[in-house]
Amino acid sequence: MERLSFHFYSNTFILVQHSWEICFFARLLTVTFSALLIWFFFETIRISLGILPALIGAISLAASSGFIRFSSTVMIGIPSLSLTVISIYFLFLYKRSQQKYLLIISGVLFALSLKIKFFTVFLSPIILLFILDIKKINFESNQKLRSKLIYPLLLWIISLVVIFLIVSLLFNELSYDQLFGTHFGGEIKTAFVKDGFERLSKVIINKDYDLFYLAIFGILVVFVRHQWEGLFPVAWLGTGTLLLLNHRPVWPHHYCLIAIPMAWLAAYASVPLFDFFTNENLD
């Protein structure tokens, strides 16, 4: 009897130890993705606005209540968002250098992001509009030039679709229920009738009100100063908010979907302040 008891406690101890190790490495992986998200978020803003606004944006995101809570939680949302932000970073690099391979990298990363969690799919139209220079298409009459403008768009889409299909077929995950059922299924909506967005609104009002007001001011800066690359976070915030208003259920980790563009716009809000002090020093 004592021998059986010893084996039972020994096996239990081993099981608990293995579970702790798995949990530790899972958290470590999530923290790593969180660090990558913050770093590439900083780099994306730095490309457009400079180091100081990028610091404001990165600190605003890292200090937001939603990001602090879920940056070390064992959930797939942070890895998916991290790959999305890295994908956007390569898009901004492409806008500067016009190197086509950057579009391929961006498409591949966004496909992997969708495979981890499909909730970032709403960003794909925004990304396509960002790649596609609408002003040039409207004013260019030369068909050859139009084709050159559309080519980057097709390159990104093909990279995304090919990688998405390859990974889906390799892991046998290409099904409607897996992609859309857990997000838009009728049973899900009826099972969770409580308005989760109301809870997220309370988080903004009670904890991240400063980030909210900075984001509003950032939107004004984008339009008043004609900093049109800032339309990307504006569109992200607007689309994400509308989706969460009509989505059931809304979980607390969905807050990161709007915390990222709010922090991005907070960086735009800081631009006039830094410009003011720079001009004062020059005078």
C-alpha positions in Angstrom: 0.0 0.0 0.0 2.8 2.4 0.9 4.5 1.5 -2.4 1.4 2.4 -4.4 1.0 5.6 -2.4 4.6 6.5 -3.2 4.1 5.9 -6.9 0.9 7.9 -6.9 2.5 11.0 -5.3 5.6 10.6 -7.4 3.6 10.5 -10.7 1.5 13.5 -9.5 4.6 15.5 -8.7 6.1 14.7 -12.2 2.8 15.7 -13.8 2.6 19.0 -11.9 6.3 19.7 -12.8 5.7 19.1 -16.5 2.5 21.2 -16.4 4.5 24.1 -14.7 7.2 23.8 -17.3 4.7 23.9 -20.2 3.0 26.9 -18.7 6.3 28.7 -18.1 7.5 28.2 -21.7 4.1 29.2 -23.0 4.2 32.4 -21.0 7.8 33.0 -22.1 6.7 32.7 -25.7 3.8 35.1 -25.2 6.1 37.6 -23.5 8.6 37.3 -26.4 5.8 38.0 -28.9 4.7 41.0 -26.8 8.3 42.4 -26.9 8.4 41.9 -30.6 5.1 43.7 -31.0 6.3 46.7 -28.9 9.6 46.9 -30.8 8.2 46.7 -34.3 5.3 49.1 -33.3 8.0 51.5 -32.2 9.9 51.1 -35.5 6.8 51.5 -37.6 6.0 54.9 -36.0 9.7 55.9 -36.1 9.7 55.5 -39.9 6.9 58.1 -40.2 7.3 60.4 -37.2 10.7 60.0 -35.7 12.2 58.6 -32.5 10.4 60.8 -29.9 6.8 60.2 -31.1 7.6 56.5 -31.5 8.7 56.4 -27.9 5.4 58.0 -26.9 3.4 55.5 -29.0 5.3 52.5 -27.7 5.1 53.6 -24.0 1.4 54.4 -24.4 0.7 50.9 -25.7 2.9 49.1 -23.2 1.3 51.0 -20.3 -2.3 50.5 -21.5 -4.3 48.3 -19.1 -5.4 45.8 -21.7 -1.9 45.2 -23.0 -0.4 44.9 -19.5 -3.0 42.3 -18.7 -2.6 40.1 -21.8 1.1 40.6 -22.6 2.0 37.5 -20.5 -1.3 35.6 -20.7 -1.2 32.3 -22.5 -3.5 33.2 -25.3 -3.1 33.3 -29.1 -4.2 36.9 -29.6 -0.8 38.5 -28.8 1.2 36.3 -31.2 -1.3 37.0 -33.9 -1.2 40.8 -33.3 2.5 40.7 -33.1 2.9 39.2 -36.6 0.3 41.7 -37.9 2.3 44.6 -36.6 5.5 43.2 -38.0 3.7 42.8 -41.4 2.6 46.4 -41.3 6.2 47.5 -40.4 7.4 45.8 -43.7 4.7 47.7 -45.5 5.9 51.0 -44.3 9.5 50.0 -45.3 8.1 49.2 -48.7 6.6 52.6 -49.0 10.0 54.1 -48.4 12.2 51.9 -50.5 9.7 50.4 -53.1 11.5 47.0 -52.8 9.0 44.4 -53.9 10.4 41.6 -51.6 9.2 43.6 -48.6 5.7 43.1 -49.9 6.2 39.4 -50.0 7.5 39.3 -46.5 4.6 41.4 -45.3 2.0 39.1 -47.0 3.6 36.0 -45.6 3.6 37.4 -42.0 0.0 38.5 -42.3 -1.0 35.0 -43.5 0.7 33.5 -40.5 -1.1 36.0 -38.3 -4.4 34.9 -39.7 -3.5 31.3 -39.2 -2.8 31.9 -35.5 -6.1 33.9 -35.0 -8.4 35.1 -37.7 -9.5 38.2 -35.9 -7.1 40.5 -37.7 -8.7 39.8 -41.1 -10.6 43.1 -40.9 -7.2 44.9 -41.5 -6.7 43.4 -44.9 -8.9 46.0 -46.8 -7.0 48.8 -44.9 -3.7 47.3 -45.9 -4.7 46.9 -49.6 -5.8 50.6 -49.7 -2.4 51.5 -48.1 -0.5 49.6 -50.8 -2.7 51.0 -53.6 -2.0 54.6 -54.2 -5.5 55.8 -55.1 -4.4 59.3 -56.0 -2.0 58.2 -58.7 -4.6 55.8 -60.2 -7.2 58.5 -60.4 -4.9 60.9 -62.2 -2.9 58.5 -64.4 -4.3 57.9 -67.8 -1.5 55.6 -69.0 -2.6 52.0 -68.7 0.9 50.8 -68.3 1.5 53.0 -65.3 -1.8 51.8 -63.8 -0.6 48.2 -64.2 2.6 49.1 -62.3 0.5 50.5 -59.5 -1.7 47.5 -59.2 1.2 45.0 -59.4 2.3 45.5 -55.8 -1.2 45.0 -54.7 -1.4 41.6 -56.5 2.0 40.6 -55.2 0.9 41.1 -51.6 -2.4 39.3 -52.1 -0.7 36.3 -53.8 1.9 36.0 -51.1 -0.9 36.0 -48.5 -3.1 33.5 -50.2 -0.3 31.1 -51.1 1.1 30.9 -47.6 -2.3 30.8 -46.0 -3.4 27.8 -48.2 -0.1 25.9 -47.7 -0.3 26.1 -43.9 -4.0 25.3 -43.9 -3.5 22.2 -46.1 -0.5 21.0 -44.1 -2.4 21.1 -40.8 -5.8 20.3 -42.3 -7.4 23.5 -41.0 -9.2 24.8 -44.1 -12.8 24.8 -43.0 -15.5 27.3 -42.6 -16.2 26.4 -38.9 -12.6 26.9 -37.9 -12.2 30.2 -39.7 -15.6 31.9 -39.3 -17.7 29.7 -37.0 -16.1 30.7 -33.8 -16.4 34.4 -34.7 -19.7 34.8 -36.6 -21.7 31.6 -35.9 -25.3 32.1 -34.9 -24.9 29.8 -31.9 -22.1 31.9 -30.6 -24.0 35.1 -30.9 -27.1 33.7 -29.1 -25.0 32.1 -26.3 -23.3 35.4 -25.5 -25.9 38.1 -25.5 -24.3 40.4 -23.0 -22.7 43.5 -24.5 -19.0 42.9 -24.0 -18.1 46.2 -25.7 -19.7 48.0 -22.7 -17.0 46.4 -20.5 -14.3 47.6 -22.8 -15.7 51.1 -22.8 -15.5 51.1 -19.0 -11.9 50.1 -19.2 -11.2 53.1 -21.5 -13.2 55.5 -19.3 -11.8 54.3 -16.0 -8.3 53.3 -16.8 -7.1 54.5 -20.2 -9.0 57.8 -20.5 -5.7 59.6 -21.1 -4.9 57.3 -24.1 -8.4 57.8 -25.4 -8.1 61.6 -25.4 -4.6 61.5 -26.9 -6.0 59.3 -29.7 -8.8 61.9 -30.4 -6.2 64.7 -30.5 -4.0 62.5 -32.8 -6.9 62.1 -35.2 -7.2 65.9 -35.4 -3.4 66.2 -36.0 -3.6 63.7 -38.9 -6.2 65.7 -40.7 -5.1 69.2 -39.8 -1.5 68.6 -40.7 -2.3 66.3 -43.7 -0.2 63.5 -42.4 -2.0 61.0 -44.5 0.0 57.9 -43.3 -1.9 58.5 -40.1 -5.1 57.4 -41.8 -3.9 53.8 -41.3 -4.4 53.9 -37.5 -7.5 56.1 -37.9 -9.0 53.5 -40.2 -7.9 50.7 -37.9 -9.4 52.3 -34.9 -12.7 53.1 -36.6 -13.1 49.7 -38.2 -12.1 47.8 -35.1 -14.6 49.8 -33.0 -17.4 49.2 -35.4 -16.7 45.5 -35.5 -16.6 45.2 -31.7 -19.9 47.1 -31.4 -21.6 44.5 -33.6 -19.6 41.4 -32.5 -20.7 38.7 -30.0 -19.0 37.8 -27.8 -16.5 40.6 -27.0 -13.7 39.3 -24.8 -11.3 41.4 -22.7 -8.4 40.5 -25.0 -10.2 42.1 -27.9 -9.2 45.4 -26.2 -5.8 45.2 -27.8 -7.5 45.6 -31.2 -8.3 49.2 -30.4 -5.4 49.8 -27.9 -2.8 49.5 -30.7 -4.3 52.2 -33.0 -5.1 54.4 -30.0 -1.4 54.3 -29.0 -0.4 54.9 -32.6 -2.6 58.0 -32.7 -1.2 59.1 -29.3 2.2 59.3 -31.1 0.7 61.6 -33.7 -0.8 63.7 -30.9 2.7 64.3 -29.5 4.1 65.6 -32.9 3.0 69.3 -32.5 4.4 69.3 -28.9 7.8 68.2 -30.1 7.7 70.5 -33.0 6.9 73.4 -30.7 9.9 72.7 -28.4 12.2 72.2 -31.4 11.2 75.6 -32.9 11.7 77.2 -29.5 15.2 75.9 -29.3 16.0 77.0 -32.8 14.8 80.5 -32.0 
